Amino acid sequence: VFSWSFCLIWGVAWLIGYLVLGLATSANAGVTPIWAWICGAGMLLCAGVLSIVVAFRGLSGYRASSERSRRESSQGVIYGWTWFLAFGLGMSALGMISQRYELNANATASLYCVVTALLVGALYMIGGALWGDKSQFVVGVWMLMLTLVLPMFEGSTGYIIMGVLGGGGMILEAVWALFASRKGGFADGIRAGKTEAA
């Protein structure tokens, strides 16, 4: 079950994490310092933990038939593992490619940004199809559009674009859905009525 909270959590994490990566890389002659990687990874880790908390709260407050509840719970678990495996294996493969072909820091950063936007976009669109949620589909399309923009810039600028346009887009989506949920529209604000009813 999806909530506007997820967009807000990940939007803030992307905004801060990628801006730190971009600014630190620009200030360090195009090479990302270790502390910036730690900061970025820390933001994503915090976002992951908060997402799990929100998900469990949503399931505990969800009111539906036992059959529907079990079905959506199973879908959520599978969807969560899809994100975890796609990013875990995908990013590991990119690291191996970068080392094997000795890509420079700028090329590696650009590659990471493009593949990340591609994975996020595709997975959000899958989520939209899975739950009939147009809001997730909109976020997914926006992320896929970024994959055409990112190759035009160097790696450090790509990080900033990911933070401002990627993270900022998620935050705007969360705000839009929250206000829509208070008016009873936009698919009840990305299922907000279900996930926030505890």
Order of alpha helices (4+ residues) and beta strands (2+ residues): alpha-alpha-alpha-alpha-alpha-alpha-alpha-alpha
